[in-house]
Amino acid sequence: MRRYELLEELGRGAFGAVWRARLIGRGAFSREVAIKLLHSSVTEHEHGAELLARLRDEARLLGLLRHRAIVAGVELVHFEEGWAVVLELVEGADLGEFVSRGVPVSVVWEIVAEVASGLRCALDTPGLDGKPLLVQHRDIKPQNLRVTAGGEVKILDLGIARAEFAAREAETQAVRYGTLGYMSPER
């Protein structure tokens, strides 16, 4: 039986928080993970059902996507505090912080290539029906790209991603989501 111990809040938004946590399993198994937890009060919000659907969709997508540049999903869980998606813990700096340290342009291009490879994988990965998921992240920005101390880059936060899969709950097709300064011009 898995159990989670919340250790430290890493960030907070209007509808939830991300925590550093410890996954405790059988046989003294232990591993640090990140937990993206929706506040239990979200269900009372006028868009609560949509927010919960997005979280579940994000968990399902991360369960299907496998790429070194995409944060790994562990599982979708329900706590007393609300629904949560358990993720690989990615320590490091967001891309903006990383670049502000004065890194060579060649390193930035390597990061761009790795992010592009991850996004391509998200487009091409087949869903359970064998058809490509055609995932569009819709919020690629420096804050959603984390660079580890070892130089790896990870794409984070697929909470507003659009994808073609049968189990999708959230209605994302006709709605504009993302960060204005990073949206494509046609959106």
Order of alpha helices (4+ residues) and beta strands (2+ residues): beta-beta-beta-alpha-beta-beta-beta-alpha-alpha-beta-beta
